[in-house]
């Protein structure tokens, strides 16, 4: 009896640290999620205030962290000098198309942009949102743009590829775990069809970004998901070609 009791005590002592670790991991993820939601809300409110008094007829880059991390004002400075059209960044990290749909009117369309460059969908894939729902959300954004900013040139970009092969960081692997290039390719086919249906510009720059395995080139990314400056520079000319 004493041996059984000792065995049970030993098992409990062994499992308690594991349970505590699991609890702490879940707690951290929950807090990170709340921080992300608060950050999106904070940035949305800031953009709403800025957009009210912002310049009109600008070129707006609209999307998630891939857009937010891109220094578009500097990257496309020659375009602004040549055309006189300012560049404005309206990207917010961690956003899905559902969140973008809720804010597009007050943070983007209120400015009546000359060009609207849209890049979105990769976070929806990570959240396991169905591709058709992603397309539906984007279609609603296109409809709102046509209704509220009739002269805007809408440019819908294909979702960029990712690179899982060359990742060593545990964070990178975790970040990429629910994203895959097959789903991205399938979504891009649907986005191209949507662009044709809506008679807007569809821009697929992935041939500039992909390696021979059709992954995002290792030298063009710092984490397998987001382009680095080399990556942004690799697609700059292709984007410039379609801007009015």
C-alpha positions in Angstrom: 0.0 0.0 0.0 2.8 2.3 0.9 4.5 1.6 -2.4 1.3 2.5 -4.3 1.0 5.7 -2.4 4.6 6.6 -3.1 4.0 5.8 -6.8 1.0 8.1 -7.0 2.8 10.9 -5.2 5.7 10.6 -7.7 3.3 10.7 -10.7 1.5 13.7 -9.3 4.8 15.5 -8.7 5.9 14.7 -12.3 2.7 15.9 -13.9 2.3 19.1 -11.9 5.1 21.0 -13.7 3.8 19.8 -17.0 0.3 21.1 -16.2 1.7 24.4 -14.9 3.7 24.8 -18.1 0.6 24.1 -20.3 -1.4 26.6 -18.3 1.3 29.3 -18.6 1.6 28.7 -22.4 -2.2 29.0 -22.8 -2.2 32.1 -20.6 0.5 33.8 -22.6 -1.2 33.0 -26.0 -4.4 34.4 -24.6 -2.7 37.6 -23.5 -0.9 38.0 -26.8 -4.2 37.6 -28.6 -5.7 40.4 -26.5 -2.7 42.6 -27.1 -3.0 42.0 -30.8 -6.7 43.0 -30.7 -6.0 46.1 -28.7 -3.2 47.1 -31.0 -5.5 46.7 -34.1 -8.2 48.8 -32.4 -5.6 51.5 -31.3 -4.1 51.8 -34.8 -7.6 51.8 -36.4 -8.6 54.7 -34.2 -5.4 56.6 -35.1 -5.9 56.0 -38.8 -9.5 57.2 -38.6 -8.4 60.5 -37.0 -5.5 61.0 -39.5 -7.6 60.1 -42.5 -10.2 62.8 -41.8 -7.7 65.5 -42.4 -5.4 63.6 -44.8 -4.5 64.6 -48.3 -7.0 63.5 -51.0 -6.2 61.6 -54.2 -3.2 59.8 -52.7 -1.9 56.3 -53.4 -2.9 54.2 -50.4 -1.3 50.8 -49.6 -3.9 48.8 -47.6 -3.3 45.5 -45.9 -1.8 43.7 -42.9 1.8 43.5 -41.5 3.4 42.9 -44.9 2.0 46.3 -45.8 2.6 48.0 -42.5 6.3 47.0 -42.4 6.9 48.3 -45.9 8.4 51.9 -45.9 6.2 52.8 -48.8 6.7 56.6 -48.5 10.5 56.1 -49.0 10.3 53.2 -51.4 8.0 55.0 -53.8 9.5 58.5 -53.3 10.5 58.8 -56.9 6.8 58.2 -57.9 5.7 61.0 -55.6 8.3 63.4 -57.0 7.4 62.5 -60.6 3.6 62.6 -60.2 3.0 64.8 -57.2 0.8 62.0 -55.7 1.6 61.3 -52.0 2.0 57.7 -50.7 0.1 56.7 -47.6 0.5 53.4 -45.6 -2.7 52.0 -44.1 -1.4 48.5 -43.1 -2.1 47.0 -39.7 -0.3 43.9 -38.4 -2.3 40.8 -37.6 -5.4 41.9 -39.5 -7.7 39.6 -41.4 -10.0 40.7 -44.2 -13.0 40.8 -41.8 -11.2 43.4 -39.7 -10.2 45.4 -42.9 -13.7 45.3 -44.2 -14.9 47.0 -40.9 -12.4 49.8 -41.2 -11.9 50.5 -44.9 -14.5 53.3 -45.0 -13.1 55.4 -42.2 -9.4 54.7 -42.6 -9.1 54.6 -46.4 -12.1 55.6 -48.5 -12.6 58.8 -46.7 -9.4 60.0 -48.4 -10.8 59.3 -51.9 -7.5 57.7 -53.0 -6.2 57.9 -56.6 -4.8 54.4 -56.3 -5.7 51.7 -53.8 -3.2 48.9 -53.5 -4.7 46.0 -51.6 -2.7 43.0 -50.2 -4.6 40.8 -47.8 -5.6 37.2 -47.0 -2.5 35.6 -45.5 -3.7 36.0 -41.9 -7.1 34.6 -42.8 -5.4 31.5 -44.0 -3.6 31.2 -40.7 -6.9 31.6 -38.9 -8.4 28.8 -41.1 -10.9 31.1 -42.8 -12.3 29.5 -45.9 -10.9 31.0 -49.1 -14.3 31.8 -50.4 -15.0 33.9 -47.3 -11.8 35.8 -47.9 -12.9 36.5 -51.5 -16.3 37.5 -50.3 -14.8 40.0 -47.8 -12.5 41.5 -50.5 -15.4 41.7 -52.9 -17.4 43.8 -50.4 -14.4 46.1 -50.0 -14.2 46.5 -53.7 -17.9 47.3 -53.9 -17.6 49.9 -51.1 -14.7 51.5 -52.9 -16.6 51.7 -56.2 -19.6 53.3 -54.4 -17.7 55.8 -52.2 -14.6 56.6 -54.2 -15.7 56.3 -57.8 -12.4 57.5 -59.4 -10.2 55.2 -57.4 -8.0 52.8 -59.4 -8.2 49.5 -57.4 -5.2 47.3 -57.6 -5.6 43.8 -56.0 -2.4 42.0 -55.3 -1.9 38.2 -55.2 -0.9 37.0 -51.8 2.8 36.5 -51.5 4.4 33.1 -51.1 6.0 31.9 -47.8 9.1 30.0 -47.0 9.0 27.1 -44.5 12.0 25.2 -45.7 14.8 27.5 -44.5 13.4 28.4 -41.1 15.4 27.5 -38.0 13.8 29.8 -35.4 11.0 28.2 -33.4 9.0 31.4 -33.6 9.2 31.4 -37.4 8.1 27.8 -37.5 5.2 28.5 -35.2 4.2 31.6 -37.1 4.1 29.6 -40.4 2.5 26.5 -39.1 -1.0 27.2 -40.4 0.0 28.8 -43.6 1.0 26.9 -46.8 1.7 27.8 -50.4 -0.9 25.5 -51.9 -3.7 27.3 -50.1 -2.1 30.6 -51.1 -2.0 29.5 -54.8 -5.7 28.4 -54.7 -6.7 31.8 -53.1 -4.7 33.7 -55.7 -6.6 31.9 -58.5 -9.8 33.0 -56.9 -8.6 36.6 -56.5 -7.6 36.7 -60.1 -11.1 35.6 -61.1 -12.6 38.2 -58.8 -10.5 41.0 -60.3 -11.7 40.0 -63.8 -15.3 39.9 -62.6 -15.0 43.3 -61.0 -12.9 44.8 -63.8 -10.1 45.9 -61.6 -6.3 45.5 -61.8 -4.9 42.2 -60.6 -1.2 42.2 -59.8 0.7 39.0 -59.2 4.4 39.8 -58.4 5.1 36.3 -57.1 7.4 35.4 -60.0 9.8 38.0 -58.7 9.7 36.6 -55.2 9.7 32.8 -55.7 12.7 30.4 -55.8 12.8 27.3 -57.9 10.7 25.5 -55.3 8.0 28.2 -55.6 8.7 29.4 -52.1 9.6 32.9 -51.0 13.3 33.4 -51.7 15.4 33.0 -48.6 17.3 36.2 -49.3 14.0 38.1 -49.6 12.6 37.4 -46.1 13.7 37.7 -42.5 11.2 35.2 -41.1 9.7 33.2 -44.0 6.5 35.4 -44.1 7.4 39.0 -44.4 9.6 40.4 -47.1 12.8 42.3 -46.1 14.0 45.4 -48.0 15.5 43.2 -50.8 12.1 41.6 -51.2 10.2 44.9 -51.3 12.7 46.3 -53.8 12.3 43.2 -56.0 8.6 44.0 -56.6 8.8 47.8 -56.6 9.0 48.3 -60.4 6.1 45.9 -61.0 3.9 47.9 -58.7 5.1 51.2 -60.1 4.0 50.0 -63.6 0.3 49.8 -62.6 0.0 53.0 -60.6 -1.8 55.9 -62.2 
